[in-house]
């Protein structure tokens, strides 16, 4: 086995408490809001399409947050990096489509196969070798293509929810431009507070629906192994986790100066997927946008503290999934879109700089365009094809860049 050994096996209480400050707190809150809003709505939509019961969906959400929260907490503490795990969003969409003609037990059987495949890749060390073959400009171009939508959503939020998103953006820009003010209150904190005030004044927070149960009640499922379901779901799920979402997470962390344990993360995704499958949850992945938000703080050494806070929030969300899900879905879309867009602005800027400043620019351009087009092929999401096609274009047109990369 070629797993990266954790550098820290003791709990640094003083370091944890020292990292609990405004910047990390707001990054953790924004990252968690991102994970607990639109992605949860995607689960609800997939469950509805598949005809799942309320208890099935509650169990699915419980696994996504509680099980992955435990994994995230362990990784953030022992590696002292923002290593937050959640679930594959494009995989959720894929499963929702498949549930139109597959039984839920058959999909769960495919989850087990996906988890076993990722565990083998992590334990064997093959995943790190595969990642080493992918030029960073092409990977970051794919990341830029994924994150571009969040930047556009900020513009759409200002258009559609002006009274909420416009003041948030104005305060963010003011605090970013005036350094003394920015040191007193980080720009994202100012945007968050402004958004809360705007929501309160506008009365846009709507909890008028009937009361939901307080505690989640996870179900235990017996899988059904069907060749049709395995062929349709297992490999595409593994690809969306490893080549799309994990690749995003690795790229944004490396660009922030971290060294994520690629093989150990891959193995953890496999183990997490196997455990999550027991309660009907889709496959585990290292999240890209959430870790990008956490790694955007100035103090790199304390980024992991924000990850710990997200993990703790995820555990709470998992236990109280019905209540928190209803609460998050009652929050105006413009607020969530503006907050996520503002948080990812610098990350998007960095992704563009790395992608197009030098080597592999042709492949990076194609990878970006394919990802932005967001056209799935063979039920596999566009980020994977962006990586594959961008790599192929560079291999044909930029062989000299590959030669320089091999020398380095």
C-alpha positions as CSV (number, residue, x, y, z in Angstrom):
1,X,0.0,0.0,0.0
2,X,1.2,3.5,-0.8
3,X,-0.9,5.6,1.4
4,X,0.4,9.0,2.7
5,X,1.0,8.8,6.4
6,X,-0.7,11.5,8.5
7,X,1.9,14.0,9.8
8,X,-0.1,14.8,12.9
9,X,-1.6,12.2,15.3
10,X,-2.1,14.5,18.3
11,X,-4.8,17.1,18.8
12,X,-3.5,20.6,18.8
13,X,-6.1,22.3,21.0
14,X,-4.2,25.6,21.2
15,X,-3.8,25.7,17.4
16,X,-7.5,24.9,16.8
17,X,-8.7,27.7,19.2
18,X,-6.2,30.1,17.7
19,X,-7.6,29.5,14.2
20,X,-11.2,30.3,15.3
21,X,-11.3,33.9,14.0
22,X,-13.5,35.9,11.8
23,X,-12.0,34.9,8.4
24,X,-12.1,31.2,9.0
25,X,-15.6,31.4,10.6
26,X,-17.1,33.2,7.7
27,X,-15.3,30.9,5.2
28,X,-16.7,27.9,7.0
29,X,-20.2,29.3,7.1
30,X,-20.1,30.3,3.4
31,X,-18.7,26.9,2.4
32,X,-21.3,25.1,4.5
33,X,-24.1,27.2,3.1
34,X,-23.0,26.3,-0.3
35,X,-23.0,22.6,0.4
36,X,-26.3,22.6,2.3
37,X,-28.4,24.6,-0.2
38,X,-28.4,23.8,-4.0
39,X,-26.7,20.4,-3.6
40,X,-29.4,19.3,-1.1
41,X,-32.1,20.6,-3.5
42,X,-30.5,18.3,-6.2
43,X,-30.9,15.3,-3.9
44,X,-34.5,16.2,-3.3
45,X,-35.1,16.5,-7.0
46,X,-33.3,13.2,-7.8
47,X,-35.3,11.5,-5.0
48,X,-38.6,12.8,-6.4
49,X,-37.8,11.7,-9.9
50,X,-36.9,8.3,-8.6
51,X,-40.1,8.0,-6.6
52,X,-38.3,7.7,-3.3
53,X,-40.2,8.1,0.0
54,X,-39.5,10.9,2.5
55,X,-37.7,8.5,4.7
56,X,-35.5,7.3,1.8
57,X,-34.5,10.9,1.0
58,X,-33.9,11.8,4.7
59,X,-31.7,8.7,5.0
60,X,-29.8,9.8,1.9
61,X,-29.2,13.3,3.2
62,X,-28.1,11.9,6.6
63,X,-25.4,9.8,5.0
64,X,-24.2,12.6,2.8
65,X,-23.6,14.9,5.8
66,X,-23.0,12.8,8.9
67,X,-20.8,10.1,7.4
68,X,-18.8,12.5,5.3
69,X,-18.6,14.9,8.2
70,X,-16.9,12.3,10.3
71,X,-14.4,11.6,7.5
72,X,-13.8,15.3,7.0
73,X,-13.2,15.9,10.7
74,X,-10.6,13.1,10.9
75,X,-8.7,14.3,7.7
76,X,-8.7,17.9,8.7
77,X,-7.3,17.1,12.1
78,X,-4.6,14.6,11.2
79,X,-3.4,16.2,8.0
80,X,-4.1,19.9,9.1
81,X,-5.4,20.8,5.7
82,X,-8.9,21.8,4.6
83,X,-9.9,18.3,3.4
84,X,-13.7,18.3,3.4
85,X,-15.6,15.4,1.9
86,X,-19.2,15.5,0.7
87,X,-20.9,13.7,-2.2
88,X,-20.7,13.8,-6.0
89,X,-23.3,16.3,-7.3
90,X,-23.1,15.2,-11.0
91,X,-23.3,11.7,-9.7
92,X,-26.5,12.6,-7.9
93,X,-28.0,13.9,-11.2
94,X,-26.9,10.7,-12.9
95,X,-28.5,8.5,-10.2
96,X,-31.7,10.6,-10.4
97,X,-31.9,9.8,-14.1
98,X,-31.2,6.1,-13.6
99,X,-33.9,5.8,-10.9
100,X,-36.5,6.4,-13.6
101,X,-35.9,2.8,-14.7
102,X,-33.8,1.2,-11.9
103,X,-34.8,0.1,-8.4
104,X,-33.2,2.0,-5.6
105,X,-31.6,-1.2,-4.3
106,X,-30.0,-1.7,-7.7
107,X,-28.5,1.8,-7.5
108,X,-27.2,1.1,-4.0
109,X,-25.5,-2.1,-5.4
110,X,-23.7,0.1,-7.9
111,X,-22.6,2.4,-5.0
112,X,-20.9,-0.6,-3.4
113,X,-19.0,-1.4,-6.7
114,X,-18.0,2.2,-7.1
115,X,-16.7,2.4,-3.5
116,X,-14.7,-0.8,-4.0
117,X,-13.2,0.5,-7.2
118,X,-12.0,3.7,-5.6
119,X,-10.6,1.9,-2.6
120,X,-8.5,-0.3,-4.9
121,X,-7.2,2.8,-6.8
122,X,-6.3,4.5,-3.5
123,X,-4.6,1.5,-1.9
124,X,-2.6,0.6,-5.0
125,X,-1.2,4.1,-5.4
126,X,-2.4,4.3,-9.0
127,X,-4.4,7.5,-8.4
128,X,-1.4,9.6,-7.6
129,X,0.3,8.4,-10.7
130,X,-2.7,9.2,-12.8
131,X,-2.9,12.7,-11.3
132,X,0.9,13.2,-11.9
133,X,0.2,12.7,-15.7
134,X,-2.3,15.5,-15.9
135,X,-0.7,19.0,-16.5
136,X,-1.9,21.5,-13.9
137,X,-2.9,24.2,-16.4
138,X,-5.4,21.7,-18.0
139,X,-6.7,20.6,-14.6
140,X,-7.1,24.3,-13.5
141,X,-8.9,25.1,-16.8
142,X,-11.4,22.4,-16.0
143,X,-11.8,24.0,-12.5
144,X,-12.2,27.4,-14.0
145,X,-14.9,26.0,-16.3
146,X,-16.8,24.6,-13.3
147,X,-16.4,27.6,-11.1
148,X,-17.3,30.0,-13.9
149,X,-21.0,29.2,-13.3
150,X,-20.7,30.4,-9.7
151,X,-19.3,33.8,-11.0
152,X,-22.2,34.1,-13.5
153,X,-24.7,33.2,-10.7
154,X,-23.4,36.2,-8.8
155,X,-24.3,38.4,-11.8
156,X,-27.7,36.7,-12.1
157,X,-28.3,37.2,-8.4
158,X,-27.8,40.9,-8.7
159,X,-30.2,41.0,-11.6
160,X,-32.9,38.8,-10.1
161,X,-32.4,39.6,-6.4
162,X,-31.1,43.1,-6.5
163,X,-32.2,44.2,-3.1
164,X,-30.2,41.4,-1.5
165,X,-27.3,40.6,-3.8
166,X,-26.4,44.2,-4.8
167,X,-25.8,45.5,-1.2
168,X,-23.8,42.4,-0.5
169,X,-21.6,42.9,-3.5
170,X,-21.2,46.6,-2.8
171,X,-20.1,46.0,0.8
172,X,-17.7,43.3,-0.4
173,X,-16.1,45.6,-2.9
174,X,-15.8,48.4,-0.4
175,X,-14.1,46.3,2.2
176,X,-11.8,44.8,-0.4
177,X,-10.8,48.2,-1.8
178,X,-10.3,50.0,1.5
179,X,-7.6,48.0,3.3
180,X,-8.1,49.5,6.8
181,X,-11.8,48.6,6.7
182,X,-11.0,45.2,5.3
183,X,-8.6,44.5,8.2
184,X,-11.4,45.5,10.7
185,X,-14.0,43.3,9.0
186,X,-13.1,40.7,6.3
187,X,-15.1,41.4,3.1
188,X,-17.0,38.1,3.2
189,X,-18.1,38.8,6.7
190,X,-19.4,42.2,5.7
191,X,-21.2,40.6,2.7
192,X,-22.7,37.9,4.9
193,X,-24.0,40.4,7.5
194,X,-25.3,42.7,4.8
195,X,-27.2,39.8,3.2
196,X,-28.8,38.8,6.5
197,X,-29.9,42.4,7.1
198,X,-31.3,42.7,3.6
199,X,-33.2,39.4,4.0
200,X,-34.7,40.6,7.3
201,X,-35.8,43.9,5.9
202,X,-37.2,42.4,2.7
203,X,-39.1,39.6,4.5
204,X,-37.8,37.1,1.9
205,X,-37.2,34.3,4.4
206,X,-40.1,31.9,4.0
207,X,-40.8,29.1,6.5
208,X,-44.5,28.9,5.8
209,X,-44.6,25.2,4.9
210,X,-45.8,22.5,7.3
211,X,-43.4,21.4,10.1
212,X,-40.9,18.7,9.3
213,X,-39.5,16.0,11.6
214,X,-36.7,17.1,13.8
215,X,-34.3,14.2,13.8
216,X,-33.2,12.1,10.8
217,X,-34.0,8.4,10.9
218,X,-31.5,6.6,8.6
219,X,-32.6,3.4,7.0
220,X,-30.3,0.4,6.3
221,X,-30.7,-1.0,2.8
222,X,-29.9,-4.4,1.3
223,X,-28.2,-3.9,-2.1
224,X,-29.2,-5.6,-5.3
225,X,-26.3,-6.3,-7.7
226,X,-27.6,-5.9,-11.2
227,X,-25.2,-5.9,-14.2
228,X,-27.3,-3.3,-15.9
229,X,-27.1,-0.9,-13.0
230,X,-23.4,-1.6,-12.4
231,X,-22.5,-0.9,-16.1
232,X,-24.7,2.2,-16.1
233,X,-23.7,3.7,-12.8
234,X,-20.5,2.3,-11.2
235,X,-17.9,3.5,-13.7
236,X,-19.5,6.9,-14.4
237,X,-19.9,7.5,-10.7
238,X,-16.2,6.6,-10.1
239,X,-15.2,8.9,-13.0
240,X,-17.2,11.8,-11.7
241,X,-15.7,11.4,-8.3
242,X,-12.0,10.9,-9.3
243,X,-11.6,12.7,-12.6
244,X,-14.0,15.6,-12.0
245,X,-14.6,16.4,-8.4
246,X,-11.5,15.1,-6.6
247,X,-9.4,16.6,-9.4
248,X,-11.0,20.0,-8.6
249,X,-10.3,19.5,-4.9
250,X,-6.7,18.5,-5.4
251,X,-6.1,21.4,-7.9
252,X,-7.5,24.2,-5.7
253,X,-5.6,22.9,-2.6
254,X,-2.3,22.6,-4.4
255,X,-2.7,26.1,-5.8
256,X,-3.2,27.3,-2.2
257,X,0.1,25.8,-1.1
258,X,-1.3,22.5,0.4
259,X,-0.2,19.0,-0.5
260,X,-3.3,16.8,-0.3
261,X,-2.7,13.1,0.3
262,X,-4.1,11.9,-3.1
263,X,-4.0,8.2,-2.5
264,X,-5.3,8.4,1.1
265,X,-8.1,10.7,-0.1
266,X,-9.0,8.3,-2.9
267,X,-9.1,5.4,-0.5
268,X,-11.2,7.4,2.0
269,X,-13.7,8.1,-0.8
270,X,-13.9,4.4,-1.4
271,X,-14.5,3.6,2.3
272,X,-16.9,6.5,2.7
273,X,-18.9,5.4,-0.4
274,X,-19.1,1.8,1.0
275,X,-20.4,3.1,4.4
276,X,-22.7,5.7,2.9
277,X,-24.2,3.1,0.6
278,X,-25.6,1.3,3.7
279,X,-28.0,4.2,4.3
280,X,-28.7,4.8,0.6
281,X,-26.3,7.8,0.0
282,X,-24.5,8.5,-3.2
283,X,-20.7,8.2,-3.5
284,X,-18.3,10.3,-1.4
285,X,-15.9,12.8,-3.0
286,X,-13.4,15.5,-2.0
287,X,-15.4,18.6,-2.7
288,X,-13.9,21.3,-5.0
289,X,-15.9,24.5,-4.3
290,X,-16.1,24.0,-0.5
291,X,-12.4,23.4,-0.1
292,X,-11.6,26.3,-2.5
293,X,-13.6,28.6,-0.2
294,X,-11.8,27.2,2.9
295,X,-8.4,27.6,1.3
296,X,-9.0,31.2,0.2
297,X,-8.1,32.6,3.7
298,X,-4.8,34.4,4.2
299,X,-3.4,32.2,6.9
300,X,-2.7,28.9,5.2
301,X,-1.7,27.2,8.4
302,X,-5.2,27.7,9.9
303,X,-7.2,26.7,6.8
304,X,-7.8,23.3,8.4
305,X,-9.6,25.0,11.3
306,X,-12.3,26.2,8.9
307,X,-12.5,22.6,7.6
308,X,-13.1,21.3,11.1
309,X,-15.9,23.8,11.6
310,X,-17.5,22.7,8.3
311,X,-17.2,19.1,9.5
312,X,-18.9,19.9,12.8
313,X,-21.7,21.7,11.0
314,X,-22.1,18.7,8.6
315,X,-22.5,16.4,11.6
316,X,-25.2,18.6,13.1
317,X,-26.9,18.9,9.7
318,X,-26.9,15.1,9.3
319,X,-28.5,14.6,12.7
320,X,-31.1,17.3,12.2
321,X,-31.3,16.9,8.4
322,X,-35.1,17.4,8.0
323,X,-35.1,20.7,10.0
324,X,-31.9,22.2,8.4
325,X,-32.9,21.2,4.9
326,X,-36.2,23.0,5.2
327,X,-34.4,26.0,6.8
328,X,-31.8,26.2,4.0
329,X,-34.4,25.9,1.2
330,X,-36.3,28.8,2.7
331,X,-33.3,31.1,2.3
332,X,-33.5,33.3,-0.8
333,X,-31.6,31.9,-3.8
334,X,-30.0,35.3,-4.5
335,X,-28.4,35.4,-1.0
336,X,-26.8,31.9,-1.5
337,X,-25.7,32.6,-5.0
338,X,-24.1,36.0,-4.2
339,X,-22.3,34.6,-1.1
340,X,-20.8,31.6,-3.1
341,X,-19.9,33.8,-6.0
342,X,-18.1,36.4,-3.9
343,X,-16.3,33.7,-2.0
344,X,-15.0,32.1,-5.3
345,X,-14.0,35.2,-7.1
346,X,-10.3,35.0,-6.2
347,X,-10.3,31.3,-6.7
348,X,-11.7,31.8,-10.2
349,X,-9.1,34.5,-10.9
350,X,-6.3,32.2,-9.8
351,X,-7.6,29.3,-11.9
352,X,-7.6,31.5,-15.0
353,X,-4.0,32.7,-14.3
354,X,-2.6,29.2,-13.9
355,X,-4.5,27.9,-16.9
356,X,-3.6,30.4,-19.6
357,X,-0.3,32.1,-18.6
358,X,2.1,29.7,-20.3
359,X,2.5,26.0,-21.1
360,X,-0.4,23.7,-22.3
361,X,-2.5,26.8,-23.2
362,X,-4.2,25.1,-26.2
363,X,-5.2,22.1,-24.1
364,X,-6.3,24.4,-21.3
365,X,-8.5,26.4,-23.6
366,X,-10.2,23.3,-25.0
367,X,-10.7,21.9,-21.5
368,X,-12.3,25.1,-20.3
369,X,-14.6,25.3,-23.3
370,X,-15.7,21.7,-23.0
371,X,-16.4,22.1,-19.3
372,X,-18.3,25.3,-19.7
373,X,-20.4,23.7,-22.5
374,X,-21.5,21.2,-19.8
375,X,-22.6,18.5,-22.3
376,X,-22.5,15.0,-20.8
377,X,-21.4,12.2,-23.1
378,X,-22.3,8.6,-22.3
379,X,-23.9,9.8,-19.0
380,X,-20.5,11.1,-17.9
381,X,-20.2,14.8,-16.9
382,X,-18.5,17.5,-19.0
383,X,-15.6,18.1,-16.5
384,X,-14.2,14.6,-17.2
385,X,-14.4,15.1,-20.9
386,X,-12.8,18.5,-20.5
387,X,-9.8,16.9,-18.9
388,X,-9.6,14.1,-21.4
389,X,-10.1,16.2,-24.6
390,X,-7.9,19.0,-23.3
391,X,-5.1,16.4,-22.5
392,X,-5.5,14.9,-26.0
393,X,-5.3,18.3,-27.7
394,X,-2.1,19.2,-25.7
395,X,-0.6,15.8,-26.5
396,X,-1.0,16.4,-30.2
397,X,-0.2,20.2,-30.4
398,X,2.0,20.8,-27.4
399,X,4.4,17.8,-27.2
400,X,7.3,20.1,-26.2
401,X,5.4,21.1,-23.1
402,X,5.1,17.4,-22.1
403,X,8.8,17.0,-22.7
404,X,9.6,19.9,-20.4
405,X,7.2,18.5,-17.8
406,X,8.9,15.1,-17.9
407,X,12.3,16.7,-17.4
408,X,11.0,18.6,-14.4
